[in-house]
Amino acid sequence: MAWIESHQSLKDHPKTRRLARRLGISVPAAIGHLHCLWWWALEYAQDGSLAQYDADDIADAMMWDGDSQQLVQALVHAGFLDETGDGLRIHDWRDYAGRLIEQRERAAARKREMRQAYEDGVIDQVRARDGSICRYCGKTVNWKDRRGPDGGTYDHIDPNGPSTVDNLVVCCRSCHSRKGARTPQEAGMRLLPPGKHQVRSRSVPDPNQNGTGTNLPTVTVTQTGEENNPPPPLRGASPHGGDARPADRGATNPPDEQSGRVRRMIPHEAIKDAWNEICGAAGLPRVQVLSAKRRQYLTARCTELARYFGEQVYTVDWWRGVFHRVRGSPFCMGAGGRGWRATFDWLIERREAVVRLIEGHYDRVADAQTAFERTREQFQPGRTDEDFAGWRKRGGGST
């Protein structure tokens, strides 16, 4: 809610009395009209300049029913408006709304910083480090709670510092409100170290998962920060051979907000870059923007494919192997004779496209055309695991 400073001396100030006399109104009425002008300016003339408004606009803003020109002249004569070479300006506007203006400027700058932090993966790194634990009180925050004291948010340790991994922490709204625009020391609070607090470890079905009720591996973190239940060993192998290595970006595994269950972080940007490096360089369409829908598809594919090929699918190396298979397939490179070429979207929108690619169904043009038609017509996105299993049992995995 916007506000301005209103000094008690205004009612006795000669300027106020001069305005009241010029307009033929009482001092309380003059004070009321002035506040209407200032409140209006908070939204429509935030820098105090009225150059783009005429006398009628000013009269409307002040809820003045009399002559608008007389009103403006009275305001100038009393000293509440200044005539400048660029037009009218509210006198000493910063004295009335300076704090609000500065606060809005800081808030706007902070929002821009936070948007950039999301885009640069800074927030992902903070969540990977802190999980869902408030770094001030140690409670497990609820990310779905948008208003309550236990809801999860992010806080700048130094309120005047940058939006970096070292200066951002997960915290509950209660601590965020208590700390305010102060450092923890100034607020009499302690910054707890990450990863040393009890995380609830019970695994429960997540309605935001793929709809099958299948949970990812669970890790219990103790008071010492040690893992009691390490994730199961990797299954399968990368399509290009060798051991899978963690992705360069976003390959950490923070616990889920509600259950403490490990949620595999998908290195979306690194996978996109790998596509452009391997397939884009070979002439296939490059990915310019990794939209929210593409991120959603890629996350869904990783979650589903991990059940068949192991947790290597969460690494960039695994996807690089997939992209090399695309590049090495004459059909995917456009040799099918129909002008079709593989795209990033084609690959991530259908899990069976990846399965068929790894199984070699796109290695020869003739077989690839049959596999392509089956993938497109028989297995559309949105099918369940039961559909997938039945489809494979009926011979969907062979040509």
C-alpha positions in Angstrom: 0.0 0.0 0.0 1.4 3.3 -1.1 1.9 6.2 1.4 3.4 9.6 1.8 4.7 11.6 4.7 2.1 14.1 6.1 3.5 16.5 8.6 1.3 18.0 11.4 2.7 21.4 10.6 0.8 21.4 7.3 -2.4 22.7 8.9 -0.7 25.9 10.2 1.7 26.5 7.4 1.3 29.9 5.6 1.3 28.1 2.2 -1.8 26.1 3.2 -3.6 29.1 4.6 -2.7 31.1 1.4 -4.1 28.3 -0.8 -7.4 28.2 1.3 -7.8 32.0 0.9 -7.2 32.0 -2.8 -9.7 29.2 -3.4 -12.3 30.5 -0.8 -12.3 27.2 1.1 -11.5 26.1 4.7 -8.0 25.0 5.7 -9.2 21.3 6.3 -10.7 21.3 2.8 -7.4 22.6 1.3 -5.4 19.9 3.1 -7.8 17.3 1.8 -7.4 18.5 -1.9 -3.6 18.6 -1.5 -3.5 15.0 -0.3 -5.7 13.9 -3.2 -3.1 15.4 -5.5 -0.2 13.7 -3.7 -1.9 10.3 -3.6 -2.8 10.6 -7.3 0.8 11.5 -8.1 2.1 8.4 -6.4 0.6 6.4 -9.3 0.5 8.8 -12.3 3.3 11.3 -11.7 5.8 9.4 -9.7 8.7 11.8 -10.4 6.6 14.8 -9.4 6.4 16.2 -13.0 2.9 17.2 -14.2 4.1 18.3 -17.7 1.9 15.8 -19.5 -1.2 16.8 -17.7 -3.4 19.9 -18.2 -5.4 22.0 -15.6 -8.4 19.8 -16.0 -6.4 16.7 -15.2 -5.0 18.3 -12.1 -8.5 19.4 -11.0 -9.8 15.8 -11.5 -6.9 14.5 -9.5 -7.6 16.8 -6.6 -11.4 16.2 -6.8 -11.9 19.9 -7.4 -15.3 21.0 -8.8 -14.4 24.6 -9.4 -12.5 26.4 -12.1 -9.4 24.3 -13.0 -7.3 27.3 -14.1 -8.0 29.1 -10.9 -7.0 26.0 -9.0 -3.6 25.7 -10.8 -2.9 29.4 -10.4 -3.7 29.2 -6.6 -1.3 26.2 -6.3 1.5 28.0 -8.0 0.8 31.2 -6.0 0.8 29.3 -2.7 4.0 27.4 -3.6 2.6 23.9 -3.9 3.4 23.8 -7.7 6.5 25.1 -9.4 6.5 26.4 -13.0 9.6 25.1 -14.9 10.8 25.2 -18.5 9.4 21.6 -18.8 6.0 22.4 -17.3 4.5 22.2 -13.8 6.1 20.2 -11.1 5.0 19.4 -7.5 7.1 21.5 -5.1 9.5 19.5 -3.0 8.0 16.2 -4.1 10.9 14.2 -2.7 10.1 15.5 0.7 6.6 14.0 0.5 7.3 10.8 -1.3 11.0 10.4 -1.4 11.1 7.3 0.7 8.4 5.6 -1.3 10.1 6.4 -4.6 13.4 5.1 -3.3 11.7 2.0 -2.0 10.0 1.4 -5.3 13.2 1.8 -7.2 15.0 -0.6 -4.9 12.1 -3.1 -5.2 12.1 -2.9 -9.0 15.8 -3.4 -9.1 15.5 -6.4 -6.8 12.8 -7.9 -8.9 15.0 -7.6 -12.0 17.9 -9.2 -10.1 15.7 -12.1 -8.9 14.4 -12.7 -12.4 18.0 -12.9 -13.7 18.8 -15.2 -10.8 16.1 -17.6 -11.9 17.2 -17.4 -15.5 20.9 -18.0 -14.6 20.2 -21.0 -12.4 21.1 -19.2 -9.2 17.9 -20.1 -7.5 18.3 -23.8 -8.5 21.7 -23.8 -6.8 20.3 -22.2 -3.6 17.5 -24.8 -3.5 20.1 -27.6 -4.2 22.2 -26.4 -1.2 19.4 -25.5 1.3 16.6 -27.9 0.2 13.4 -26.9 1.9 14.9 -25.9 5.2 14.7 -22.4 6.6 18.3 -21.2 7.2 17.2 -19.0 10.1 15.0 -21.3 12.2 15.6 -24.8 10.7 11.9 -25.6 10.0 10.8 -27.4 6.8 9.1 -24.8 4.6 6.0 -25.4 2.6 6.5 -24.2 -1.0 2.8 -24.5 -1.7 1.9 -22.1 1.1 1.9 -18.6 -0.5 0.8 -16.6 2.5 1.3 -18.4 5.8 4.2 -18.2 8.2 5.5 -21.6 7.1 5.5 -20.8 3.4 8.8 -21.0 1.6 10.6 -18.0 0.1 14.1 -16.6 -0.5 15.9 -14.0 1.6 19.0 -11.8 0.9 21.4 -12.2 3.9 22.7 -8.7 3.2 19.5 -6.8 2.1 21.7 -4.4 0.1 23.8 -7.2 -1.4 23.5 -8.9 -4.8 21.3 -11.8 -5.8 24.0 -14.4 -5.7 24.2 -18.0 -4.3 26.3 -16.7 -1.4 23.8 -14.0 -0.5 20.6 -15.9 -1.0 19.1 -18.5 1.4 15.8 -20.5 1.7 13.7 -19.2 4.6 10.1 -19.3 5.9 7.9 -16.3 5.6 7.8 -15.9 9.4 11.6 -15.4 9.5 11.5 -13.3 6.3 9.1 -10.9 7.9 10.9 -10.8 11.2 14.3 -10.1 9.6 13.0 -7.4 7.2 15.6 -5.2 5.5 18.3 -6.0 8.0 21.2 -8.4 8.3 20.7 -11.4 10.6 23.0 -9.8 13.2 20.9 -6.6 13.1 17.7 -8.6 13.5 19.2 -10.7 16.4 18.9 -13.8 14.3 21.4 -16.6 13.6 22.2 -17.9 10.1 22.3 -21.7 10.3 24.7 -23.7 8.2 23.1 -25.7 5.3 22.4 -29.4 5.4 22.5 -30.0 9.1 18.9 -30.0 10.1 16.2 -32.7 10.2 14.4 -33.3 6.9 11.2 -35.3 6.9 12.0 -38.4 4.9 8.7 -40.2 4.4 8.0 -40.8 0.7 4.4 -40.0 -0.3 2.9 -39.9 -3.8 3.4 -36.5 -5.4 0.4 -35.3 -7.4 2.7 -33.2 -9.5 4.6 -36.3 -10.6 3.8 -38.1 -13.9 0.5 -39.5 -12.7 1.6 -43.0 -12.0 2.3 -42.5 -8.2 5.8 -43.7 -8.6 8.3 -42.0 -6.3 11.9 -41.1 -6.9 14.5 -42.4 -4.4 14.3 -41.1 -0.9 17.3 -39.8 1.2 17.1 -39.2 4.9 19.3 -36.3 6.2 20.3 -36.6 9.8 21.4 -33.9 12.3 24.9 -34.3 11.1 24.0 -33.9 7.5 24.9 -37.6 6.6 22.7 -39.6 4.2 21.3 -42.7 5.9 19.6 -44.0 2.7 21.8 -43.4 -0.3 20.2 -43.6 -3.7 20.2 -47.0 -5.4 23.1 -47.7 -7.9 22.7 -46.6 -11.4 21.1 -49.0 -13.8 21.8 -49.5 -17.5 24.4 -47.7 -19.5 24.8 -44.5 -21.4 24.0 -45.1 -25.1 27.5 -43.9 -26.1 29.2 -46.1 -23.5 31.2 -45.2 -20.4 30.2 -44.1 -17.0 27.8 -41.2 -16.7 29.2 -38.1 -15.0 27.2 -35.4 -13.2 26.0 -32.6 -15.4 27.9 -29.4 -15.3 24.9 -27.4 -14.3 21.9 -28.3 -12.1 22.8 -32.0 -11.4 22.2 -31.7 -7.6 19.4 -33.4 -5.8 17.5 -31.3 -3.3 14.7 -32.9 -1.2 11.1 -32.4 -2.2 9.3 -29.6 -0.5 6.7 -31.7 1.3 8.2 -35.2 1.6 12.0 -34.8 1.8 12.2 -37.1 -1.2 15.1 -36.5 -3.6 14.1 -34.6 -6.7 16.5 -34.9 -9.6 17.5 -31.6 -11.0 17.4 -31.5 -14.7 20.2 -29.6 -16.4 17.9 -28.1 -19.0 20.2 -25.4 -20.4 23.2 -27.8 -20.6 21.1 -30.3 -22.5 19.9 -27.6 -24.9 23.5 -26.5 -25.5 24.5 -30.1 -26.2 21.8 -30.4 -28.8 23.0 -27.2 -30.5 26.6 -28.3 -30.3 26.0 -31.8 -31.8 22.8 -31.6 -33.9 22.6 -27.9 -34.6 26.1 -27.8 -35.9 25.2 -30.7 -38.2 22.4 -28.7 -39.8 19.3 -29.6 -37.7 17.2 -26.7 -36.3 18.9 -25.1 -33.3 17.1 -24.4 -30.1 17.0 -20.6 -29.5 14.7 -20.4 -26.5 14.2 -23.1 -23.9 10.5 -22.3 -23.1 8.6 -23.4 -20.1 6.8 -26.0 -22.2 10.1 -27.4 -23.5 11.4 -27.6 -19.9 8.2 -29.4 -18.9 8.6 -31.9 -21.7 12.3 -32.5 -20.9 11.6 -33.0 -17.2 8.8 -35.5 -18.0 11.1 -37.5 -20.4 13.9 -37.7 -17.9 11.5 -38.9 -15.2 10.0 -41.6 -17.4 13.2 -42.7 -19.2 15.0 -43.1 -15.8 12.8 -46.2 -15.1 14.2 -47.9 -18.2 17.7 -46.6 -18.6 18.7 -45.7 -15.1 19.6 -42.4 -13.5 22.2 -41.5 -16.2 19.3 -39.8 -18.0 19.6 -36.9 -15.6 23.1 -36.1 -16.9 24.3 -34.2 -19.9 26.5 -37.0 -21.0 23.6 -39.4 -21.5 21.8 -36.9 -23.6 24.9 -36.1 -25.6 24.9 -39.8 -26.5 21.3 -39.6 -27.6 22.1 -36.6 -29.8 25.1 -38.4 -31.4 22.6 -41.1 -32.3 20.4 -38.5 -33.9 23.3 -37.0 -35.8 24.4 -40.5 -37.0 20.9 -41.5 -38.3 20.4 -40.8 -42.0 16.7 -40.7 -41.5 16.9 -38.2 -38.6 19.2 -36.0 -40.8 16.6 -35.9 -43.5 17.3 -38.8 -45.8 13.8 -40.2 -45.7 12.8 -38.4 -48.9 9.9 -36.5 -47.4 11.7 -33.4 -46.3 11.4 -34.3 -42.6 14.3 -33.8 -40.2 14.5 -34.5 -36.5 14.0 -31.6 -34.1 14.6 -31.1 -30.5 10.9 -30.9 -29.9 10.2 -34.2 -31.7 12.7 -35.9 -29.5 11.5 -34.6 -26.1 7.8 -34.6 -26.8 7.5 -38.4 -27.1 9.4 -40.8 -24.9 9.1 -43.6 -27.4 11.1 -41.5 -30.0 14.1 -41.7 -27.6 13.5 -45.4 -26.9 13.3 -46.3 -30.6 16.4 -44.1 -31.4 18.5 -45.9 -28.8 17.2 -49.3 -30.0 18.5 -48.5 -33.5 15.2 -48.2 -35.3 16.2 -45.0 -37.0 19.6 -46.2 -38.1 18.3 -47.3 -41.6 16.0 -45.2 -43.7 13.5 -48.0 -44.5 13.2 -49.2 -41.0 13.2 -45.7 -39.7 10.2 -44.6 -41.7 8.1 -47.5 -40.2 9.3 -46.7 -36.7 8.6 -43.0 -37.2 5.0 -43.7 -38.3 4.4 -46.0 -35.3 5.9 -43.5 -32.9 3.7 -40.7 -34.2 0.4 -42.6 -34.6 0.5 -45.3 -31.9 2.2 -43.6 -29.0 1.2 -40.0 -28.5 2.2 -38.0 -25.4 0.1 -38.4 -22.3 -0.2 -42.2 -22.3 0.3 -43.9 -19.0 2.9 -46.5 -18.0 0.3 -49.2 -18.4 -0.2 -48.0 -22.0 3.5 -48.1 -22.5 4.0 -51.6 -21.1 1.0 -53.0 -23.1 2.2 -51.3 -26.3 5.7 -52.9 -25.9 4.2 -56.3 -25.1 2.1 -56.1 -28.3 5.3 -55.6 -30.3 5.5 -51.8 -30.3 9.2 -51.9 -29.7 10.1 -53.8 -32.8 9.7 -53.2 -36.6 
